[in-house]
Amino acid sequence: MFTCVPVYALPTSVYTQPMPRIQLFVTCLVDSFYPQTGEAVVSIFQRLGIGVDFVRDQTCCGQPPFSAGLHAEARPLAQHTIEVFEKTTGDIVMPSGSCAHMMKHNYLELFRDDPAWLPRAQALASRVFEFTEYLVDRLGVTDTGAKWDGVLTYHPSCHTLRGMKIDRQPRTLLANVKGATIVDLPATEDCCGFGGIFSVEHPELSAELLKRKISNLETSESPTLVLVEAGCLMHIAGGLHRQKKSQRVVHIAEVLASQ
Amino acid sequence: MSSNQFRKRIRTSLANAHLQKALDLNAERRVTRRINALETLPDWKERRQRAHAVRAEVIENLDSYLDQFTAKAQANGVIVHRAKDAAEAVKIVLKIAKDSPRRREGRQENQKETFAALGALRGEKVLVAKSKSMVTEEINLNHALEKENIRVVETDLGEFIVQLRGEKPSHIITPALHLRKQDVGEIFKEKLDVEYTEDIPALTNIARKVLREVFLTADVGITGANFAIAEEGAICLVTNEGNGRMVTTLPPIHIALIGMERIVRNLDDLALMLSLLPRSATGQKLSVYTQIVHSPLPNQQRHFIILDNGRSRLRNSPLKESLLCIRCGACMNACPIFREIGGHAYNSIYPGPIGSVISAGLFGSEFVPLAQASTLCGACKDACPVDIDLPKLLVRVRAGQSQVSSLKSSNPHGLTLFSSLTLRMYSRIARHPRLFALSQKFAALGAFLIAPFSQWIRLPAFTGWGYSKDLPRFANKSFRERFRKEDTPSHVTLSASEGSLLQQSETLRSPEALPQSDTSKIERFAKELTAVHGHVHHAENATQSIIQFLQSRNINHIHLEPNVLDEDALTKADIAFSREPDPAIRVGVTKAKCGVADTGSVLEADGEGKSLHASLLPEVHLVVLHTSQIYPSLEDAIHLVKNTKSAVFITGPSATGDIESAHTIGVHGPSDVHVFLVDD
């Protein structure tokens, strides 16, 4: 929490200021499947001198039922999330462009005819940031001091790329990782076929899109695919494992935290 | 169509190797062409926003624009009808067709042609020649007309092919997208009794010959309309092959079926739309023929039928934004799902992303499952020239918000029971943080019991997830269990150089300024026309240059528009000319009303209705254009269509991409276009 202290005007170039803090929305998938991604986010913020608050009442933003069309199920989850973060202050940062898209844009859609909740959703939306967007655009950080020995390629997840218009930010951060060679992923903007409940509703279609993505990954010759989304990550990694491929998929936070 | 029927159709598409190849080809070619074409328009993103606003305003005030359009069209001498649904529209068309004067004499004269299949065209039946129109597909017009013993022939190459095969179009722009040239060769051999060929120009030429007779003898021509211009009472038709021009020009009756949302306010808005539509649809700066049809030609009857058929209901529903659509098909070409399954799998005349929205909105809740076949990746929204938020609308359909689908329907969300139950259970748990945390522990434990020694779980295929991929193990300890409020100091000492942590505003790159062209309008015109396979001649004297051109090709008889050339000089040079169409004449000569530099187009307008023939029927079209009449862009030139009965911007020779997206020149209109530039 912010503490009010006088800022000393020091004669040198060194000064003290209250430590900025962010609210971490870790997302349900990172929470349940990839806690190390959440820890990587925390460690990067620590390194940058930014405190991280994690409110334990957070669960799921409601994206899965919302996207499936089950809005009666999505609404209570959105309301819960709004209530949880209304008790906090500061920017809300999450290692997922699709959850950010949900909270920034789709909450407004969900409550568009609800005069009680719409203003609350709008207030929340203004505080929501995707992790790489926050680093680059909000903090002006383009180099996290990470080192990675090897070749990397980046897949821009659809909700991050087209929903949130975030692409330059993760690519800039990756370009500044020492030791890493970044190669292009062919047809990089093509969807990987995850799409939340879609991959369960239409497994045959999902599989076709995944096949294309994996084949493009092979063409890139990169052993490692970097993503900003745990959903697409689970989907592609699961496909690679089923096909007994050697490539691995990592969340960008883990790359940016690596030393 | 139930979820299961849809899934079955999806599997059929996936298993069809030929279809898969055709779809890949379409996606690759069409997407590249669209992007390249839009890049020639440096402000296209800004135009797209303007186009959205213009369309939204029209849909908002649709009733008054429709009234304006109707009044103006009636004043132009057009008979205007309103149809509230498919049945009404069909009834109106039937009545017009049955009352039509027949052109049987013409048909008998043309019996020299020997295509076996055409036997059925002749005789006592009313013959209707159609150019491609999705609205007529929507109301199933062909079927209704055939039932009343009226012969209908589709004249767009792609539609002609699917009609011969007894199929529906699989794409709104390229109806035969699902077929290979071999398929076309086979159906032509079977139905038209010609030698098998898979040479695309040869196939195109067969269609040209067969359909030419249809144009010349049809009693009624039926078209759709790309736009209806409220202020003018005119419609705009955008085509490439020339069949649209034939059908609106040659038969004594022309009927245009117009979806009621096709309205644009005025010619300026039309020019804006035309800068986006062909680029998005086919990657062309302008389609070969951009017609603006105001009034009937002499001895012609023109009818406009304005069709509602669910559009008013759509307009009052949360899917209203879908009425902004200008039917370019770009969302289909960009959609990764359409690329896998093609148009027929959707079982609706409107497939792909926009189809998955409007089919549910127009035709009913049985089409809701279509909207579940999307990853919501947003490629459709990015491709849309009027920036329709398709992912948002797809979610609204899934949420049961298409007004015709009620939540009481057995499957209001188009989901399988399995997905629906899983999501509901998950959502109930996630409402309660403690229950959520507890479930994580159970899931982790369960995963450990199922696969104690692996980081992966292999789920059975019926779960969907297990179909093509494995599931990672739940973490033994979730993030919430691992997180400890870290012991970071509440104050931090930073050096000034690290002050860069402060907010850094992103400076927006200004859109690149238009390239300062050093070429004049004339050079630009010549360059653009050459790029679309037209030819440019610089002439000191139009008559002399054209005489030289004709003599070099041993041509001594032309179809000539009045007041274009020095006719005494022609006679001296032994070149005969006539004013009337004649199948024996290979060259037509006209004068353009104007040229358009940035598309290489020339404008032909009716005069007495003759220049439209001279520029359309012969194989070679020679155009005289005064250089002072070249305008920089369509926006500058479009006002010249005012006070014409029918006008057309011609951009190069007639062409098609209907077989395997291969650009083929010379369909129904001229295959050779020469512009003779004359300084004033």
Interface residues (C-beta under 8 A of the other chain):
Chain A: M1 T3 V5 S13 V14 Y15 T16 Q17 P18 M19 P20 V26 C28 V30 D31 S32 F33 Y34 P35 G38 E39 V42 Q46 L48 G49 I50 G51 V52 D53 F54 R56 D57 Q58 T59 C60 G62 P64 P65 F66 S67 A68 G69 L70 H71 E73 A74 P76 L77 H80 N106 E109 D137 R138 L139 G140 V141 C158 H159 L161 R162 G163 E189 D190 C191 G193 F194 G195 G196 I197 F198 S199 V200 E201 H202 P203 E204 L205 S206 A207 E208 L209 L210 K211 M234 H235 A237 G238 G239 H241 R242
Chain B: R7 I10 R11 L14 P336 I337 E340 I341 A371 Q372 A373 S374 T375 L376 C377 G378 A379 K381 D382 P391 K392 V395 V397 R398 A399 G400 H413 G414 L415 T416 F418 S419 S420 T422 L423 R424 Y426 S427 R428 A430 R431 H432 P433 F436 Q440 A443 W456 R458 A461 T463 G464 W465 Y467 S468 K469 D470 L471 P472 R473 F474 A475 K477 S478 F479 R480 E481 R482 F483 K485 E486 T488 P489 S490 H491 V492 T493 L494 S495 A496 S497 E498 S500 L501 L502 Q503 Q504 E506
